[in-house]
Each structure stands twice: as C-alpha cells, then as structure tokens.
Amino acid sequence: MKIKRKICILGAGNMGEALIKGMLSGGLYTKKEIIASDISEDRLAHIRSRYGIETTRDNATATDSSEFIVIAVKPFAVKSLMEEISPSLSKSNVIISIAAGVQIERIRIWLKKEIPIIRVMPNISILVMEGAIAIAPGPGIRDRETEAVKRIFDSVGKTVILGEEFMDAVTGLSGSGPAYLFTVIEALADGGVKVGLPRGVATLLAAQTVLGAAKMVLETGLHTGSLKDMVTSPGGTTIDGIYRIEASGVRAALMQAVEDATRRAEELGKGE
C-alpha cells in the first residue's frame, strides 16, 4: 500500500532543501509526507541523510500521490519538466513554481492541462529561514490552497500575497535585494577596516547592524525616517555620515538598482 504523501519537491538544490528544512522544523509535514527528486544522486544522498525523507530521480514517482508539487528547478528546465510530469497530474494537484521569471501562463501551456498553479518568488534568505516571499495565486486556486502555500513559505520567512503582475517588481526588490545588501555590508566593513578595525570585527559589526536595523523596522512599525531620526543627533556623527550618503547618491543608486532589475526580470519573462 502506498504512503499518502502531501508534497513533493522537484529540485533538491539549496532552495528546495530550505523548504524541506522549514516544513519539517515547523511541523507542517512529517518525514513520510515529503518526497524530493533531483538529477544528482549525490544531492539526493545528502537530503536523505540530513532529513530522512524519501528521494528519487524519477519525477513521476515524486509526483505520484502528492497534492502539492513544488517546482524548484532552474527556469530553463521548467518546460521539459512540465512536459515530463504532465501525464501523471490531475486537477487535484497544485503546482507551486518558484522558478524565477517563469509566468503561470507559460507553465499552463507546457502542461497542456488545466492544473491549478501558484507562482512564488522567494529570495535566497530562505536558506536561513528569513526569506522575503511573494505568492501569486493563478486561475482556479482556492483560498484554502493559497493559505496552505502561505503556511509552507511562512516556515522560511515572511510572505505577502500579490497579483502576478507585481512579480517582476518583487524580483527587482526582494529577489535581487540580498545582493544589494551584501554589497552594503561589505562596504560598511571596508569602512570599518579603513578606520582601523580588524576585518572580522568590522564584518560582524556591519552585518549585525543591518540585521538589527531591519528587525527594528519590522517590529516597531515606525516609519524608517522616524527610526533614522532616533539615531541622528543634531551636530552629531550620524548626520555627517547621512550627508555623505545623500551627497554620493546612494539612495538614488539603490532605487535605480531596483528599477533596472525589475526591467531585466520583465525581459527574461519574455524570453529576451
């Protein structure tokens, strides 16, 4: 008798593994209710050893008896994967795609079936359970299915539910955003080294400063301008630093980075 599984992860890379870790640690699913597939046997051996779930290289086996099917492969591999698993799918399945830039309509065309699809845009920070995640339900998705997907991704970060038309903007902001902030942290640490701090100390202080500032934004509910004013004393050190940031155009550069990345996400979505 087959075990009834509730979810499968097609693609057991870093993002797929983060979801497995989050679902298990959050108690959303048991080990027997999750199955993962991947083309790499080494990767599957790692997942089996670390999490104790069933793994397979056969995607059809992974989708069998699974209600939710997470597509966690690279965007270029989605088309062939959809064509492979389509015969084993029915309307009782729900596709959850985290493939960046791949639109719901394209997945529907590749499947050649009316399967409910939810598109999700997580960022790399789900690897440390602090992701910023947007969820876009496709046609035919019921509220209970949206809520179930939200619970899954709440286990690895903070989620918002949006229309699919906003997903390119999400990609430009939170999808690419960690790279912007890694650059900021590196620059702050370089500044610390320039004024005499050891590299390790400077990096720790810079990273913790960014983490703490982000937590204050999320937990206090105060406007970022008000939080900035809490640090900025008249005639003090901080206002000199803020002046230099503004004079150097850092604010405009970050805004432009989001806009440029959004535009590129739109181009990739069109196959350009």
N, C-alpha and C positions, 0 to 999 in steps of 0.2 A: 504493500500500500504506500502510495506516495505521500510524503510530508507536504502539507499545505503551506506554501511559502507566501509571504505577503509582499516582498520587494526583492528585486534583483538589481545589481549594479553592473552595467555593461561598460567595462573600462575601469580596471582597478589601479589606476595611477594615483597620484597624490590627492587629487580632488575626490576621487571615488573612495579612497582609503579614509579621508577625513570624514566623509558621510557615514561610513561604516562605524568608525570610532564614535562619532556623535550619537548615532542612533542607539548603539549598544550602551554607551555610558549614560544616556538619557533614559534608558529603559523603554524606548519606543518599540523595539523589536528584540526578540531573543535570537540567539545564535542560529537556531534552527529555522528562523523565519527570514534569513538573509542568505542570498547566494550571489557570488560575483564571478564575472568572466573577464578574461584578458587574453591577448595573444602571447604574452610572455609567461612561460611556466615558472621562471624564477620569481616573477612578481606574484603569481598565484601562491607559490610556496610560502612567500613572506606573509601574505594575507592569511593563509590557513594557520601558520604557526603563531601569528600575533593575535588573531581574533577568534580562531576556532570555528569559522564559518565554512560552509561548503563552497568550493570553487570549481570552475570548469573552463575549458577552452571552447566549448560548444555554446554559442549564444542562444540557439533554440532551446537547449536544455535549461539554460538560465531563465529564459522567459516562461517556460512551462510552469503552470500553477502559480505564477506571480501576478498579483494585481497591479502593483506599481513597477514600472520599468524605467530605471534611470539611465539616460544616455550620457556617459561621461567619457566619450572618446574625442579625439581631435576633430575639429569641424570638417576637415577634408574626408574623414572616414564615415561621416554620418550617412551619406547617400547609400553606400554599399551595405552598411549595417541595417538600414531600414529595409532594403530590398531582401536581405537575408532573413530577417525575423518576421516580416510581414505575414507569411503563410500561417504562422503559429499564433497570431494576435486576433482578438475579437474586441467588440465594444465594451467588454467587461474589463479590459486593460486600460491603464492610464500611462501614457508616455510622459516622462519628466526629462526634458532636454536641458542640459547645462552647457551645450556646445555653443561657444561664443559666436554671435553673428548669424546663426542659422535660424531663419524665420520659421514660424509654425506652418505657414502655407507650403513652404518647400518640403517640410517633413511629411505633410499630408499627401503631397504629390508623389513623393518617393514611396510611401506606404501603399498607395493605391487603395486605401481603405479609410472609412470614417472612424478613426480611433481618437478618443479624447487626448489632447496634448496640452501640457503646461510647460511653458518656457521659463527657465530660471537663470538669472545672472548672478552667480556668487563671485566673490573675489578670493584671492589667494590666502587671505587671513582666516579662511575656514580651517586652514591647517593647524591653527592654534585656537580654534573654537571661538574666534572673534570676527567672523565674516560680516560683510555688509552685502545683503542679498535682496534682489528684486524678483518677484514672482508675477508672471503674466499668464493668467488662465486663457486657454484657447476656446474656440466654439464648442459647446456641448459639455463643458466642465461644470460639474455640480458644486454647490457650496461646500458640501462635506469633503469632496475631493480636494478642493482648494485648501480647506482647513487642515486636512491630513498632510498635504505637502508643506504647508506653513509650519506644522509641528516638526516635521523632519528637518527643515532648514533652521528652525529656531534652536535646534540642538547644536548648531555650529556657528551661531551668530545672531544678528538682528535682521529681521525681514520686513519688507514692505510689499504690498500688493498693488500693482500698476497695470495699465494697459500696455500691450506690446509696443505701441507707438513710442513709448518712453525708453525702450530697452537700449537703444543706441546711446542716449544721453546717460543712462546708468553705466554703460560700458566706459564712456569717456570720463565719468566722475569716479565712481567707486571701483569699477573693474580695473581701470588703469591707475587709480589713485594711490594704492600702496607704493608703486614705483616712484611717484612724485614725493611721497613722504619718506621713502628710503633715501632719496636724494637730499631732502631737507635734513634728515637726521645725520647723514654723512657730512653735510656742510656745517651743521652746528658742531659736530665733533671735531671737524677740521679747525673751526674757530677756537674751540677749547684747546686744541693742541698748539695753535698759533700763539695763544696767550700763556702757554706753559704747562697745561695739564697732560698727564700721561694718556696715550691713545685709548687704552682700555677704560680708564676712568671717564674720559671725555665721551666715549661712545655710550657707556652705561648712563651717564647723566643726561645726554641728549635723548636717548630712547625713552628713558623713564619720564622725562619732561613732556615729550609728545604723548605718551600713554596717559599721564596724569591730566594733561590739558584736555584730551579727548574725553576722559571719564568725567571731568567737571562739566563739559558741555552736555553730555548725555544725562547726568544725574541731577544737576541743579536746575535744568530747564531755563537758565538765564541766557539772554542774548549774548553772542560772542563779544560784541562791543562792550557790554557791561562787565564781562569777565576780564577783558583786556584792561579796562579802567581800574579794576581791583588791583592790578599789578603795577599800573603806571602812575607813579607818584609825581607831582609837579617838580620839575627840575631834577628828577632822579635819573638813574642809569637806564631804566627801561625805555623812557621816551626818546633818549638818544638813539637806542637801537631801533625803535619803531620808525623814527625819522629816516634812518639809513635804509631800512627795508622799503619804505614808501618811495624814497628818492631813487632807489635802484630798480623800481618797477616790479618787485617780486609779486605783489598782488595781481597785477595785470598779466604777468607771465603765467601764473597758476590758472587764472581764468582762461587765458588763451590755450593753455595745455588741455584743459577740459574740452574746449570748443574744437580744437584740432583733432583730438582723439575721438570725439563724437562723430565728426565728419568722416574720419577714416573708418569707423565702425559702420557707418552708412554705406560707404564704398564697398567694404568687404561683404556686407549683407547682399549687395547687388552683384557680387562676383567680380568686382573690378580690381 
